[in-house]
Amino acid sequence: MNILLIYATNSSGTLVASELIRDTLQNQKHDVTMKRANQVELADLKAKFDLVILGSCTWGRVIDHRWVQGQLQDHLFELRAKLIKANLLLPGHKFAVFALGDSSYTEFGAAADKLVAMVNDLGGELVAEPLKIDGWFFHQEDNEEKLAAWTKRLAAG
Ligand SMILES: Cc1cc2nc3c(=O)[nH]c(=O)nc-3n(C[C@H](O)[C@H](O)[C@H](O)COP(=O)(O)O)c2cc1C
């Protein structure tokens, strides 16, 4: 498969997780283009990849003068806004989403829910269950196993 992996990170966990996804897929002979969300152009998404993987850490942002938990990282938040503004529709395009988070927050891993909404905005098709990863750097070995297993299921189609 020809796969585009778009990620957004604040403290590099989602980057490291994305590198693991990329390496796992490349080991299975898939082609993977990895891009940070602020480097993604509309044309990247219009190109017909066999699969687009979206990954974000879960963070807070100020909305209506209030700090709201459970949000996308800024770069993916801005990309989503750009796609909505452009009214981009990608029916028939396949997506998978994952988010890093921490279950000490009430809105655990809610960036994954925002990514599902983003795929729905685009009219795309989700081909795997959204993955929420808890405390990436605190339980890295377990999380790597979980992520590799999810990725292999993706690769198997
Ligand atoms: C200011 C701040 C806000 C956060 N908000 C949430 C949240 O609402 N929900 C959640 O599950 N995790 C939250 N987290 C935890 C991060 O998502 C988690 O540490 C993640 O691994 C960071 O990924 P990154 O290294 O790619 O930035 C927050 C962390 C910080 C520092």
The ligand as an SDF file (V2000), in Angstrom:
LIG
                    3D

 31 33  0  0  0  0  0  0  0  0999 V2000
   -1.1110   20.8460   29.0130 C   0  0  0  0  0  0  0  0  0  0  0  0
   -1.4750   19.4060   28.7420 C   0  0  0  0  0  0  0  0  0  0  0  0
   -2.7870   19.0740   28.4430 C   0  0  0  0  0  0  0  0  0  0  0  0
   -3.1520   17.7470   28.2040 C   0  0  0  0  0  0  0  0  0  0  0  0
   -4.4660   17.4420   27.9790 N   0  0  0  0  0  0  0  0  0  0  0  0
   -4.8350   16.1410   27.8370 C   0  0  0  0  0  0  0  0  0  0  0  0
   -6.2150   15.7790   27.6820 C   0  0  0  0  0  0  0  0  0  0  0  0
   -7.1270   16.6070   27.6680 O   0  0  0  0  0  0  0  0  0  0  0  0
   -6.5100   14.4560   27.5250 N   0  0  0  0  0  0  0  0  0  0  0  0
   -5.5490   13.4770   27.5250 C   0  0  0  0  0  0  0  0  0  0  0  0
   -5.8980   12.3160   27.3800 O   0  0  0  0  0  0  0  0  0  0  0  0
   -4.2340   13.7970   27.6730 N   0  0  0  0  0  0  0  0  0  0  0  0
   -3.8520   15.0920   27.8340 C   0  0  0  0  0  0  0  0  0  0  0  0
   -2.5300   15.4090   27.9870 N   0  0  0  0  0  0  0  0  0  0  0  0
   -1.5210   14.3310   27.9740 C   0  0  0  0  0  0  0  0  0  0  0  0
   -0.8200   14.2240   26.6100 C   0  0  0  0  0  0  0  0  0  0  0  0
   -1.7330   13.9440   25.5600 O   0  0  0  0  0  0  0  0  0  0  0  0
    0.2160   13.0830   26.6740 C   0  0  0  0  0  0  0  0  0  0  0  0
    1.2380   13.4550   27.5660 O   0  0  0  0  0  0  0  0  0  0  0  0
    0.8010   12.7290   25.3160 C   0  0  0  0  0  0  0  0  0  0  0  0
    1.6090   11.5830   25.4530 O   0  0  0  0  0  0  0  0  0  0  0  0
    1.6300   13.8720   24.7340 C   0  0  0  0  0  0  0  0  0  0  0  0
    1.9760   13.5310   23.4170 O   0  0  0  0  0  0  0  0  0  0  0  0
    3.1340   14.2850   22.6320 P   0  0  0  0  0  0  0  0  0  0  0  0
    4.4380   13.9030   23.3330 O   0  0  0  0  0  0  0  0  0  0  0  0
    3.0580   13.7890   21.2450 O   0  0  0  0  0  0  0  0  0  0  0  0
    2.8800   15.7660   22.7200 O   0  0  0  0  0  0  0  0  0  0  0  0
   -2.1600   16.7350   28.2420 C   0  0  0  0  0  0  0  0  0  0  0  0
   -0.8370   17.0690   28.5320 C   0  0  0  0  0  0  0  0  0  0  0  0
   -0.4960   18.3750   28.8040 C   0  0  0  0  0  0  0  0  0  0  0  0
    0.9430   18.6860   29.1710 C   0  0  0  0  0  0  0  0  0  0  0  0
  1  2  1  0
  2  3  1  0
  2 30  2  0
  3  4  2  0
  4  5  1  0
  4 28  1  0
  5  6  2  0
  6  7  1  0
  6 13  1  0
  7  8  2  0
  7  9  1  0
  9 10  1  0
 10 11  2  0
 10 12  1  0
 12 13  2  0
 13 14  1  0
 14 15  1  0
 14 28  1  0
 15 16  1  0
 16 17  1  0
 16 18  1  0
 18 19  1  0
 18 20  1  0
 20 21  1  0
 20 22  1  0
 22 23  1  0
 23 24  1  0
 24 25  2  0
 24 26  1  0
 24 27  1  0
 28 29  2  0
 29 30  1  0
 30 31  1  0
M  END
$$$$
